[in-house]
Every structure is written in C-alpha cells, then in structure tokens.
Amino acid sequence: MKRRDFHGMVAIGLGTLGTSALAQAGAPVEGVHYLRLSKPAPVSAPTGKIEVVEFFWYGCPHCNALEPALEAWARRLPADVAFRRVPVAFSATHESHQKLFYALEAMGALETMHPRVFAAIHNQRQRLDRDADQAAFVRANGLDGDKFLQAGKSFTVQTRMRQAKQLAQAYDVDGVPTLGVHGRFYTGGALAGDNVRALAVAEVLIDRVRRNA
C-alpha cells in the first residue's frame, strides 16, 4: 500500500474557530477526509465508551504543534468518549521515546511530564534518545532517575510497548499525528486538510460510531 503522509499537518486557528463549526460546514467524505479500516482494530475503552486514539511521536514537530490544541479538544470531549495517546515505534529512536512515555506512565508522572518532554525536545533542543539522557531529564524534573530506568525495563512497560506497536499496525499507521476512532476509522491533517479539520472530522466519526452508522 502506498505510504500515507501525515507529516504535513500544521496547527492553525483553534483559538478563533471551533471544531464543531467546521464539522458542520460540510460532511466529511469517506476516502477523502477519512478512511475506514478494512479490518477493525482492537478497542480497549470500557463498554459504552467510544475510543479515540492519537498516534504520535515526541520528536515530531507537527505532533508538538498540535499538542496544545489537541489537549484542549480532548478535555472538551463528551463523557462517552475515551481519549488516549499511543506513541509509535517506526525506528529505534521512536522506540526510545515510546519507552519514555510508558515509563513515565508507570511512574504516575505522565500527565505532568508529557508536555515537558515536548518542550525539552522542541524548545530546549534536548536529545532524549538514550536512557542516560532520559534519566537525567526526569531527575531534573524532580523524579527518581533510577526508578525511571527500572520502569523502562519492567514487564508492564514492555507489554505496553508491544501493545502499542500492535495497535499501530492494526490501524496501518505510517505517519503521525494520526487519529484513530474506535477501531473503525482514521484521519489526519493530510486527509482532512489541516489539524483543525482533522479534529472536526474526528468529531463526526465519533458521532457515527455513537449512532452505529
């Protein structure tokens, strides 16, 4: 299958134009603004919840640009929607960042540290590819570096990484950021037109799942 390039996503305008208004401007077209999976991907959300997954990489500048708007959007999602992030592992560098994400999650520090990782890489130009650099980074942010390294080697983190790779494969993700909706659909800026429209398209897809359409 031809590679889908989602790397051209550019964050614009969420402060001035809401996604709901954009979603109502015109119905997204299957095969143009979003794609339907030929085989449903696994869904881990609780029964009665609609799962939305953002596939991302800490080193991706477009993921970094999208993050503030995505965070605000996710906080406004209805109670029947379960949103989560899944780091991809296309290479050894991607995998090191994937382990960083899940080690922070295992330590209960992900909510605080997630934006700091993006800032460290993209604003402070830190290299966080190696275990030693990551441990130094978490220590500088008040965490136990040794516990962080232990968490990265834990069965829990290794399992989470394996599950993340399997889910990315099930969605056939080959670029980030990408939004997957309840194991049935995916979209991104290259399909929707830009990041704002991608979030708007995701809202429409959420409603389709809700209506079982």
Residue, then its C-alpha position, 0 to 999 in steps of 0.5 A: m500500500k502506498r505510504r500515507d503522509f501525515h507529516g504535513m499537518v500544521a496547527i492553525g486557528l483553534g483559538t478563533l474557530g471551533t471544531s464543531a463549526l467546521a464539522q458542520a460546514g460540510a460532511p466529511v467524505e469517506g476516502v477523502h477526509y477519512l478512511r475506514l479500516s478494512k479490518p477493525a482494530p482492537v478497542s480497549a475503552p470500557t463498554g459504552k465508551i467510544e475510543v479515540v486514539e492519537f498516534f504520535w511521536y515526541g520528536c515530531p514537530h507537527c505532533n508538538a504543534l498540535e499538542p496544545a490544541l489537541e489537549a484542549w479538544a480532548r478535555r472538551l470531549p463528551a463523557d462517552v468518549a475515551f481519549r488516549r495517546v499511543p506513541v509509535a515505534f517506526s525506528a529505534t529512536h521512536e522506540s526510545h521515546q515510546k519507552l519514555f512515555y510508558a515509563l513515565e506512565a508507570m511512574g504516575a508522572l505522565e500527565t505532568m511530564h508529557p508536555r515537558v518532554f515536548a518542550a525539552i525536545h522542541n524548545q530546549r533542543q534536548r536529545l532524549d534518545r538514550d536512557a542516560d539522557q532520559a534519566a537525567f531529564v526526569r531527575a531534573n524534573g524532580l523524579d527518581g532517575d533510577k526508578f525511571l530506568q527500572a520502569g523502562k525495563s519492567f514487564t508492564v512497560q514492555t507489554r505496553m510497548r508491544q501493545a502499542k506497536q500492535l495497535a499501530q499496525a492494526y490501524d496501518v499507521d505510517g505517519v503521525p499525528t494520526l487519529g484513530v476512532h474506535g477501531r473503525f476509522y482514521t484521519g489526519g491533517a493530510l486527509a482532512g486538510d489541516n489539524v483543525r479539520a482533522l479534529a472536526v472530522a474526528e468529531v463526526l466519526i465519533d458521532r457515527v460510531r455513537r449512532n452505529a452508522 
